[in-house]
Amino acid sequence: MPKLSVWFVRASLLYLLLGSLFGALLLAQKGIPFHAAVWYLFPLHMEFLLVGWLIQLAMGVAFWIIPRFSQGSSRGPVGLVWVSFALLNAGILITAFQYWLPDAVLIGRIAEVVAGILFVIGSWRRVKPHGVM
C-alpha cells in the first residue's frame, strides 16, 4: 500500500474511533441523562463518521486501487493528492469548531470540496480503459 493511502486509511480509522466515542456518549445520554451539553457532540459525530471516516477511507482505498502507470512513477505526480489529504483533514477539523466559530463551517466545507476536486484532478490520468497503457 502506498504511503499516501496509509495516511488516508489511518486518519480515517482515527475519525472512526472519535466518531464512535461521541456516538456512544450520545447514546448513553439518551438512556441515562448525565449532561445536556453532550448533544453538542452530535454534529461532530456526524462529521467525523461521514467525512472523516467514510469519505477519507474511500479516497485512500481509491488511491491505492486505481490502476498504476506502466512507465515512470507508478502513480504519477501525487502532490495534488497530498494537498487533498491535508485540505480534507483541515476542513474536518475546522468544521469541528462550529460552536465556537460559526462561520468556520463554510470555510471547512469549502476546504473539503476543494480537497475532493484536487483528489479527482490528481487521480484523473490513472483512470483509463482496460488494456490502455
Chimera marker file (.cmm) of the C-alpha trace (Angstrom):
<marker_set name="trace">
<marker id="1" x="0.000" y="0.000" z="0.000" r="1" g="1" b="0" radius="0.5"/>
<marker id="2" x="1.447" y="3.416" z="-0.899" r="1" g="1" b="0" radius="0.5"/>
<marker id="3" x="2.349" y="5.828" z="1.891" r="1" g="1" b="0" radius="0.5"/>
<marker id="4" x="-0.430" y="8.257" z="0.977" r="1" g="1" b="0" radius="0.5"/>
<marker id="5" x="-3.064" y="5.516" z="1.172" r="1" g="1" b="0" radius="0.5"/>
<marker id="6" x="-1.688" y="4.517" z="4.569" r="1" g="1" b="0" radius="0.5"/>
<marker id="7" x="-2.117" y="8.101" z="5.792" r="1" g="1" b="0" radius="0.5"/>
<marker id="8" x="-5.674" y="8.292" z="4.424" r="1" g="1" b="0" radius="0.5"/>
<marker id="9" x="-6.689" y="4.971" z="5.994" r="1" g="1" b="0" radius="0.5"/>
<marker id="10" x="-5.028" y="5.615" z="9.362" r="1" g="1" b="0" radius="0.5"/>
<marker id="11" x="-6.610" y="9.071" z="9.607" r="1" g="1" b="0" radius="0.5"/>
<marker id="12" x="-9.986" y="7.566" z="8.713" r="1" g="1" b="0" radius="0.5"/>
<marker id="13" x="-9.590" y="4.989" z="11.483" r="1" g="1" b="0" radius="0.5"/>
<marker id="14" x="-8.860" y="7.754" z="13.992" r="1" g="1" b="0" radius="0.5"/>
<marker id="15" x="-12.026" y="9.550" z="12.907" r="1" g="1" b="0" radius="0.5"/>
<marker id="16" x="-13.939" y="6.270" z="13.228" r="1" g="1" b="0" radius="0.5"/>
<marker id="17" x="-12.683" y="5.914" z="16.790" r="1" g="1" b="0" radius="0.5"/>
<marker id="18" x="-13.570" y="9.504" z="17.745" r="1" g="1" b="0" radius="0.5"/>
<marker id="19" x="-16.927" y="9.454" z="15.941" r="1" g="1" b="0" radius="0.5"/>
<marker id="20" x="-17.859" y="6.188" z="17.636" r="1" g="1" b="0" radius="0.5"/>
<marker id="21" x="-16.839" y="7.566" z="21.022" r="1" g="1" b="0" radius="0.5"/>
<marker id="22" x="-19.022" y="10.627" z="20.504" r="1" g="1" b="0" radius="0.5"/>
<marker id="23" x="-21.871" y="8.393" z="19.339" r="1" g="1" b="0" radius="0.5"/>
<marker id="24" x="-21.516" y="6.226" z="22.442" r="1" g="1" b="0" radius="0.5"/>
<marker id="25" x="-21.686" y="9.324" z="24.646" r="1" g="1" b="0" radius="0.5"/>
<marker id="26" x="-24.813" y="10.480" z="22.809" r="1" g="1" b="0" radius="0.5"/>
<marker id="27" x="-26.422" y="7.076" z="23.193" r="1" g="1" b="0" radius="0.5"/>
<marker id="28" x="-25.576" y="6.975" z="26.898" r="1" g="1" b="0" radius="0.5"/>
<marker id="29" x="-27.022" y="10.474" z="27.309" r="1" g="1" b="0" radius="0.5"/>
<marker id="30" x="-30.254" y="9.245" z="25.738" r="1" g="1" b="0" radius="0.5"/>
<marker id="31" x="-30.536" y="6.298" z="28.133" r="1" g="1" b="0" radius="0.5"/>
<marker id="32" x="-29.294" y="7.859" z="31.350" r="1" g="1" b="0" radius="0.5"/>
<marker id="33" x="-29.163" y="11.662" z="31.102" r="1" g="1" b="0" radius="0.5"/>
<marker id="34" x="-25.979" y="12.924" z="32.723" r="1" g="1" b="0" radius="0.5"/>
<marker id="35" x="-25.098" y="16.192" z="30.954" r="1" g="1" b="0" radius="0.5"/>
<marker id="36" x="-27.191" y="18.076" z="28.401" r="1" g="1" b="0" radius="0.5"/>
<marker id="37" x="-24.125" y="19.578" z="26.698" r="1" g="1" b="0" radius="0.5"/>
<marker id="38" x="-23.292" y="16.130" z="25.281" r="1" g="1" b="0" radius="0.5"/>
<marker id="39" x="-25.790" y="16.857" z="22.494" r="1" g="1" b="0" radius="0.5"/>
<marker id="40" x="-23.345" y="19.428" z="21.138" r="1" g="1" b="0" radius="0.5"/>
<marker id="41" x="-21.244" y="16.442" z="20.033" r="1" g="1" b="0" radius="0.5"/>
<marker id="42" x="-23.863" y="15.323" z="17.507" r="1" g="1" b="0" radius="0.5"/>
<marker id="43" x="-22.547" y="17.415" z="14.583" r="1" g="1" b="0" radius="0.5"/>
<marker id="44" x="-19.009" y="16.250" z="15.390" r="1" g="1" b="0" radius="0.5"/>
<marker id="45" x="-20.224" y="12.650" z="15.488" r="1" g="1" b="0" radius="0.5"/>
<marker id="46" x="-21.750" y="13.038" z="12.023" r="1" g="1" b="0" radius="0.5"/>
<marker id="47" x="-18.796" y="14.940" z="10.552" r="1" g="1" b="0" radius="0.5"/>
<marker id="48" x="-16.186" y="12.524" z="11.869" r="1" g="1" b="0" radius="0.5"/>
<marker id="49" x="-18.058" y="9.427" z="10.701" r="1" g="1" b="0" radius="0.5"/>
<marker id="50" x="-19.360" y="10.647" z="7.338" r="1" g="1" b="0" radius="0.5"/>
<marker id="51" x="-16.489" y="12.763" z="6.075" r="1" g="1" b="0" radius="0.5"/>
<marker id="52" x="-13.625" y="11.759" z="8.333" r="1" g="1" b="0" radius="0.5"/>
<marker id="53" x="-14.152" y="8.023" z="8.172" r="1" g="1" b="0" radius="0.5"/>
<marker id="54" x="-16.204" y="7.115" z="5.092" r="1" g="1" b="0" radius="0.5"/>
<marker id="55" x="-15.002" y="9.632" z="2.541" r="1" g="1" b="0" radius="0.5"/>
<marker id="56" x="-11.397" y="9.553" z="3.683" r="1" g="1" b="0" radius="0.5"/>
<marker id="57" x="-11.333" y="5.747" z="3.707" r="1" g="1" b="0" radius="0.5"/>
<marker id="58" x="-12.819" y="5.699" z="0.190" r="1" g="1" b="0" radius="0.5"/>
<marker id="59" x="-10.202" y="8.172" z="-1.029" r="1" g="1" b="0" radius="0.5"/>
<marker id="60" x="-7.349" y="6.170" z="0.496" r="1" g="1" b="0" radius="0.5"/>
<marker id="61" x="-8.519" y="2.890" z="-1.000" r="1" g="1" b="0" radius="0.5"/>
<marker id="62" x="-9.241" y="4.562" z="-4.353" r="1" g="1" b="0" radius="0.5"/>
<marker id="63" x="-5.728" y="5.999" z="-4.497" r="1" g="1" b="0" radius="0.5"/>
<marker id="64" x="-4.337" y="2.555" z="-3.756" r="1" g="1" b="0" radius="0.5"/>
<marker id="65" x="-6.515" y="0.588" z="-6.174" r="1" g="1" b="0" radius="0.5"/>
<marker id="66" x="-6.801" y="2.862" z="-9.239" r="1" g="1" b="0" radius="0.5"/>
<marker id="67" x="-4.522" y="1.341" z="-11.906" r="1" g="1" b="0" radius="0.5"/>
<marker id="68" x="-0.891" y="2.395" z="-11.920" r="1" g="1" b="0" radius="0.5"/>
<marker id="69" x="1.184" y="3.642" z="-14.825" r="1" g="1" b="0" radius="0.5"/>
<marker id="70" x="3.383" y="1.061" z="-16.508" r="1" g="1" b="0" radius="0.5"/>
<marker id="71" x="6.155" y="3.610" z="-17.183" r="1" g="1" b="0" radius="0.5"/>
<marker id="72" x="7.763" y="6.216" z="-14.936" r="1" g="1" b="0" radius="0.5"/>
<marker id="73" x="6.381" y="6.834" z="-11.483" r="1" g="1" b="0" radius="0.5"/>
<marker id="74" x="3.689" y="4.214" z="-10.839" r="1" g="1" b="0" radius="0.5"/>
<marker id="75" x="1.101" y="6.704" z="-9.586" r="1" g="1" b="0" radius="0.5"/>
<marker id="76" x="2.309" y="9.807" z="-11.373" r="1" g="1" b="0" radius="0.5"/>
<marker id="77" x="2.689" y="13.124" z="-9.544" r="1" g="1" b="0" radius="0.5"/>
<marker id="78" x="0.993" y="12.782" z="-6.166" r="1" g="1" b="0" radius="0.5"/>
<marker id="79" x="1.443" y="16.339" z="-4.909" r="1" g="1" b="0" radius="0.5"/>
<marker id="80" x="-2.190" y="17.289" z="-5.539" r="1" g="1" b="0" radius="0.5"/>
<marker id="81" x="-3.410" y="14.232" z="-3.681" r="1" g="1" b="0" radius="0.5"/>
<marker id="82" x="-1.205" y="15.099" z="-0.674" r="1" g="1" b="0" radius="0.5"/>
<marker id="83" x="-2.697" y="18.603" z="-0.710" r="1" g="1" b="0" radius="0.5"/>
<marker id="84" x="-6.119" y="16.972" z="-0.935" r="1" g="1" b="0" radius="0.5"/>
<marker id="85" x="-5.353" y="14.898" z="2.176" r="1" g="1" b="0" radius="0.5"/>
<marker id="86" x="-4.231" y="17.998" z="4.079" r="1" g="1" b="0" radius="0.5"/>
<marker id="87" x="-7.235" y="20.085" z="2.988" r="1" g="1" b="0" radius="0.5"/>
<marker id="88" x="-9.728" y="17.340" z="3.782" r="1" g="1" b="0" radius="0.5"/>
<marker id="89" x="-8.421" y="16.942" z="7.322" r="1" g="1" b="0" radius="0.5"/>
<marker id="90" x="-8.150" y="20.697" z="7.807" r="1" g="1" b="0" radius="0.5"/>
<marker id="91" x="-11.753" y="21.044" z="6.620" r="1" g="1" b="0" radius="0.5"/>
<marker id="92" x="-12.947" y="18.369" z="9.032" r="1" g="1" b="0" radius="0.5"/>
<marker id="93" x="-11.155" y="19.944" z="11.979" r="1" g="1" b="0" radius="0.5"/>
<marker id="94" x="-12.252" y="23.481" z="11.058" r="1" g="1" b="0" radius="0.5"/>
<marker id="95" x="-15.855" y="22.291" z="10.804" r="1" g="1" b="0" radius="0.5"/>
<marker id="96" x="-15.475" y="20.723" z="14.251" r="1" g="1" b="0" radius="0.5"/>
<marker id="97" x="-15.149" y="24.216" z="15.757" r="1" g="1" b="0" radius="0.5"/>
<marker id="98" x="-18.578" y="25.293" z="14.523" r="1" g="1" b="0" radius="0.5"/>
<marker id="99" x="-19.915" y="26.121" z="18.011" r="1" g="1" b="0" radius="0.5"/>
<marker id="100" x="-17.038" y="28.453" z="18.814" r="1" g="1" b="0" radius="0.5"/>
<marker id="101" x="-16.614" y="29.857" z="15.300" r="1" g="1" b="0" radius="0.5"/>
<marker id="102" x="-19.982" y="29.711" z="13.493" r="1" g="1" b="0" radius="0.5"/>
<marker id="103" x="-18.501" y="30.983" z="10.219" r="1" g="1" b="0" radius="0.5"/>
<marker id="104" x="-15.964" y="28.157" z="10.270" r="1" g="1" b="0" radius="0.5"/>
<marker id="105" x="-18.473" y="25.671" z="8.852" r="1" g="1" b="0" radius="0.5"/>
<marker id="106" x="-18.444" y="27.379" z="5.458" r="1" g="1" b="0" radius="0.5"/>
<marker id="107" x="-14.650" y="27.543" z="5.402" r="1" g="1" b="0" radius="0.5"/>
<marker id="108" x="-14.399" y="23.885" z="6.422" r="1" g="1" b="0" radius="0.5"/>
<marker id="109" x="-16.892" y="22.768" z="3.784" r="1" g="1" b="0" radius="0.5"/>
<marker id="110" x="-15.073" y="24.738" z="1.091" r="1" g="1" b="0" radius="0.5"/>
<marker id="111" x="-11.808" y="23.074" z="2.116" r="1" g="1" b="0" radius="0.5"/>
<marker id="112" x="-13.470" y="19.649" z="1.903" r="1" g="1" b="0" radius="0.5"/>
<marker id="113" x="-14.909" y="20.331" z="-1.552" r="1" g="1" b="0" radius="0.5"/>
<marker id="114" x="-11.580" y="21.646" z="-2.829" r="1" g="1" b="0" radius="0.5"/>
<marker id="115" x="-9.928" y="18.523" z="-1.389" r="1" g="1" b="0" radius="0.5"/>
<marker id="116" x="-12.319" y="16.346" z="-3.379" r="1" g="1" b="0" radius="0.5"/>
<marker id="117" x="-11.674" y="18.307" z="-6.565" r="1" g="1" b="0" radius="0.5"/>
<marker id="118" x="-7.898" y="18.085" z="-6.114" r="1" g="1" b="0" radius="0.5"/>
<marker id="119" x="-8.168" y="14.348" z="-5.486" r="1" g="1" b="0" radius="0.5"/>
<marker id="120" x="-10.080" y="13.893" z="-8.743" r="1" g="1" b="0" radius="0.5"/>
<marker id="121" x="-7.608" y="16.035" z="-10.685" r="1" g="1" b="0" radius="0.5"/>
<marker id="122" x="-4.661" y="14.180" z="-9.154" r="1" g="1" b="0" radius="0.5"/>
<marker id="123" x="-6.113" y="10.767" z="-9.989" r="1" g="1" b="0" radius="0.5"/>
<marker id="124" x="-7.772" y="11.526" z="-13.326" r="1" g="1" b="0" radius="0.5"/>
<marker id="125" x="-4.942" y="10.392" z="-15.618" r="1" g="1" b="0" radius="0.5"/>
<marker id="126" x="-4.800" y="6.965" z="-13.988" r="1" g="1" b="0" radius="0.5"/>
<marker id="127" x="-8.429" y="6.164" z="-14.792" r="1" g="1" b="0" radius="0.5"/>
<marker id="128" x="-8.387" y="4.579" z="-18.257" r="1" g="1" b="0" radius="0.5"/>
<marker id="129" x="-9.984" y="1.673" z="-20.144" r="1" g="1" b="0" radius="0.5"/>
<marker id="130" x="-8.595" y="-1.821" z="-19.645" r="1" g="1" b="0" radius="0.5"/>
<marker id="131" x="-5.570" y="-2.558" z="-21.812" r="1" g="1" b="0" radius="0.5"/>
<marker id="132" x="-4.650" y="1.095" z="-22.431" r="1" g="1" b="0" radius="0.5"/>
<marker id="133" x="-1.155" y="1.934" z="-21.189" r="1" g="1" b="0" radius="0.5"/>
<link id1="1" id2="2" r="1" g="1" b="0" radius="0.2"/>
<link id1="2" id2="3" r="1" g="1" b="0" radius="0.2"/>
<link id1="3" id2="4" r="1" g="1" b="0" radius="0.2"/>
<link id1="4" id2="5" r="1" g="1" b="0" radius="0.2"/>
<link id1="5" id2="6" r="1" g="1" b="0" radius="0.2"/>
<link id1="6" id2="7" r="1" g="1" b="0" radius="0.2"/>
<link id1="7" id2="8" r="1" g="1" b="0" radius="0.2"/>
<link id1="8" id2="9" r="1" g="1" b="0" radius="0.2"/>
<link id1="9" id2="10" r="1" g="1" b="0" radius="0.2"/>
<link id1="10" id2="11" r="1" g="1" b="0" radius="0.2"/>
<link id1="11" id2="12" r="1" g="1" b="0" radius="0.2"/>
<link id1="12" id2="13" r="1" g="1" b="0" radius="0.2"/>
<link id1="13" id2="14" r="1" g="1" b="0" radius="0.2"/>
<link id1="14" id2="15" r="1" g="1" b="0" radius="0.2"/>
<link id1="15" id2="16" r="1" g="1" b="0" radius="0.2"/>
<link id1="16" id2="17" r="1" g="1" b="0" radius="0.2"/>
<link id1="17" id2="18" r="1" g="1" b="0" radius="0.2"/>
<link id1="18" id2="19" r="1" g="1" b="0" radius="0.2"/>
<link id1="19" id2="20" r="1" g="1" b="0" radius="0.2"/>
<link id1="20" id2="21" r="1" g="1" b="0" radius="0.2"/>
<link id1="21" id2="22" r="1" g="1" b="0" radius="0.2"/>
<link id1="22" id2="23" r="1" g="1" b="0" radius="0.2"/>
<link id1="23" id2="24" r="1" g="1" b="0" radius="0.2"/>
<link id1="24" id2="25" r="1" g="1" b="0" radius="0.2"/>
<link id1="25" id2="26" r="1" g="1" b="0" radius="0.2"/>
<link id1="26" id2="27" r="1" g="1" b="0" radius="0.2"/>
<link id1="27" id2="28" r="1" g="1" b="0" radius="0.2"/>
<link id1="28" id2="29" r="1" g="1" b="0" radius="0.2"/>
<link id1="29" id2="30" r="1" g="1" b="0" radius="0.2"/>
<link id1="30" id2="31" r="1" g="1" b="0" radius="0.2"/>
<link id1="31" id2="32" r="1" g="1" b="0" radius="0.2"/>
<link id1="32" id2="33" r="1" g="1" b="0" radius="0.2"/>
<link id1="33" id2="34" r="1" g="1" b="0" radius="0.2"/>
<link id1="34" id2="35" r="1" g="1" b="0" radius="0.2"/>
<link id1="35" id2="36" r="1" g="1" b="0" radius="0.2"/>
<link id1="36" id2="37" r="1" g="1" b="0" radius="0.2"/>
<link id1="37" id2="38" r="1" g="1" b="0" radius="0.2"/>
<link id1="38" id2="39" r="1" g="1" b="0" radius="0.2"/>
<link id1="39" id2="40" r="1" g="1" b="0" radius="0.2"/>
<link id1="40" id2="41" r="1" g="1" b="0" radius="0.2"/>
<link id1="41" id2="42" r="1" g="1" b="0" radius="0.2"/>
<link id1="42" id2="43" r="1" g="1" b="0" radius="0.2"/>
<link id1="43" id2="44" r="1" g="1" b="0" radius="0.2"/>
<link id1="44" id2="45" r="1" g="1" b="0" radius="0.2"/>
<link id1="45" id2="46" r="1" g="1" b="0" radius="0.2"/>
<link id1="46" id2="47" r="1" g="1" b="0" radius="0.2"/>
<link id1="47" id2="48" r="1" g="1" b="0" radius="0.2"/>
<link id1="48" id2="49" r="1" g="1" b="0" radius="0.2"/>
<link id1="49" id2="50" r="1" g="1" b="0" radius="0.2"/>
<link id1="50" id2="51" r="1" g="1" b="0" radius="0.2"/>
<link id1="51" id2="52" r="1" g="1" b="0" radius="0.2"/>
<link id1="52" id2="53" r="1" g="1" b="0" radius="0.2"/>
<link id1="53" id2="54" r="1" g="1" b="0" radius="0.2"/>
<link id1="54" id2="55" r="1" g="1" b="0" radius="0.2"/>
<link id1="55" id2="56" r="1" g="1" b="0" radius="0.2"/>
<link id1="56" id2="57" r="1" g="1" b="0" radius="0.2"/>
<link id1="57" id2="58" r="1" g="1" b="0" radius="0.2"/>
<link id1="58" id2="59" r="1" g="1" b="0" radius="0.2"/>
<link id1="59" id2="60" r="1" g="1" b="0" radius="0.2"/>
<link id1="60" id2="61" r="1" g="1" b="0" radius="0.2"/>
<link id1="61" id2="62" r="1" g="1" b="0" radius="0.2"/>
<link id1="62" id2="63" r="1" g="1" b="0" radius="0.2"/>
<link id1="63" id2="64" r="1" g="1" b="0" radius="0.2"/>
<link id1="64" id2="65" r="1" g="1" b="0" radius="0.2"/>
<link id1="65" id2="66" r="1" g="1" b="0" radius="0.2"/>
<link id1="66" id2="67" r="1" g="1" b="0" radius="0.2"/>
<link id1="67" id2="68" r="1" g="1" b="0" radius="0.2"/>
<link id1="68" id2="69" r="1" g="1" b="0" radius="0.2"/>
<link id1="69" id2="70" r="1" g="1" b="0" radius="0.2"/>
<link id1="70" id2="71" r="1" g="1" b="0" radius="0.2"/>
<link id1="71" id2="72" r="1" g="1" b="0" radius="0.2"/>
<link id1="72" id2="73" r="1" g="1" b="0" radius="0.2"/>
<link id1="73" id2="74" r="1" g="1" b="0" radius="0.2"/>
<link id1="74" id2="75" r="1" g="1" b="0" radius="0.2"/>
<link id1="75" id2="76" r="1" g="1" b="0" radius="0.2"/>
<link id1="76" id2="77" r="1" g="1" b="0" radius="0.2"/>
<link id1="77" id2="78" r="1" g="1" b="0" radius="0.2"/>
<link id1="78" id2="79" r="1" g="1" b="0" radius="0.2"/>
<link id1="79" id2="80" r="1" g="1" b="0" radius="0.2"/>
<link id1="80" id2="81" r="1" g="1" b="0" radius="0.2"/>
<link id1="81" id2="82" r="1" g="1" b="0" radius="0.2"/>
<link id1="82" id2="83" r="1" g="1" b="0" radius="0.2"/>
<link id1="83" id2="84" r="1" g="1" b="0" radius="0.2"/>
<link id1="84" id2="85" r="1" g="1" b="0" radius="0.2"/>
<link id1="85" id2="86" r="1" g="1" b="0" radius="0.2"/>
<link id1="86" id2="87" r="1" g="1" b="0" radius="0.2"/>
<link id1="87" id2="88" r="1" g="1" b="0" radius="0.2"/>
<link id1="88" id2="89" r="1" g="1" b="0" radius="0.2"/>
<link id1="89" id2="90" r="1" g="1" b="0" radius="0.2"/>
<link id1="90" id2="91" r="1" g="1" b="0" radius="0.2"/>
<link id1="91" id2="92" r="1" g="1" b="0" radius="0.2"/>
<link id1="92" id2="93" r="1" g="1" b="0" radius="0.2"/>
<link id1="93" id2="94" r="1" g="1" b="0" radius="0.2"/>
<link id1="94" id2="95" r="1" g="1" b="0" radius="0.2"/>
<link id1="95" id2="96" r="1" g="1" b="0" radius="0.2"/>
<link id1="96" id2="97" r="1" g="1" b="0" radius="0.2"/>
<link id1="97" id2="98" r="1" g="1" b="0" radius="0.2"/>
<link id1="98" id2="99" r="1" g="1" b="0" radius="0.2"/>
<link id1="99" id2="100" r="1" g="1" b="0" radius="0.2"/>
<link id1="100" id2="101" r="1" g="1" b="0" radius="0.2"/>
<link id1="101" id2="102" r="1" g="1" b="0" radius="0.2"/>
<link id1="102" id2="103" r="1" g="1" b="0" radius="0.2"/>
<link id1="103" id2="104" r="1" g="1" b="0" radius="0.2"/>
<link id1="104" id2="105" r="1" g="1" b="0" radius="0.2"/>
<link id1="105" id2="106" r="1" g="1" b="0" radius="0.2"/>
<link id1="106" id2="107" r="1" g="1" b="0" radius="0.2"/>
<link id1="107" id2="108" r="1" g="1" b="0" radius="0.2"/>
<link id1="108" id2="109" r="1" g="1" b="0" radius="0.2"/>
<link id1="109" id2="110" r="1" g="1" b="0" radius="0.2"/>
<link id1="110" id2="111" r="1" g="1" b="0" radius="0.2"/>
<link id1="111" id2="112" r="1" g="1" b="0" radius="0.2"/>
<link id1="112" id2="113" r="1" g="1" b="0" radius="0.2"/>
<link id1="113" id2="114" r="1" g="1" b="0" radius="0.2"/>
<link id1="114" id2="115" r="1" g="1" b="0" radius="0.2"/>
<link id1="115" id2="116" r="1" g="1" b="0" radius="0.2"/>
<link id1="116" id2="117" r="1" g="1" b="0" radius="0.2"/>
<link id1="117" id2="118" r="1" g="1" b="0" radius="0.2"/>
<link id1="118" id2="119" r="1" g="1" b="0" radius="0.2"/>
<link id1="119" id2="120" r="1" g="1" b="0" radius="0.2"/>
<link id1="120" id2="121" r="1" g="1" b="0" radius="0.2"/>
<link id1="121" id2="122" r="1" g="1" b="0" radius="0.2"/>
<link id1="122" id2="123" r="1" g="1" b="0" radius="0.2"/>
<link id1="123" id2="124" r="1" g="1" b="0" radius="0.2"/>
<link id1="124" id2="125" r="1" g="1" b="0" radius="0.2"/>
<link id1="125" id2="126" r="1" g="1" b="0" radius="0.2"/>
<link id1="126" id2="127" r="1" g="1" b="0" radius="0.2"/>
<link id1="127" id2="128" r="1" g="1" b="0" radius="0.2"/>
<link id1="128" id2="129" r="1" g="1" b="0" radius="0.2"/>
<link id1="129" id2="130" r="1" g="1" b="0" radius="0.2"/>
<link id1="130" id2="131" r="1" g="1" b="0" radius="0.2"/>
<link id1="131" id2="132" r="1" g="1" b="0" radius="0.2"/>
<link id1="132" id2="133" r="1" g="1" b="0" radius="0.2"/>
</marker_set>
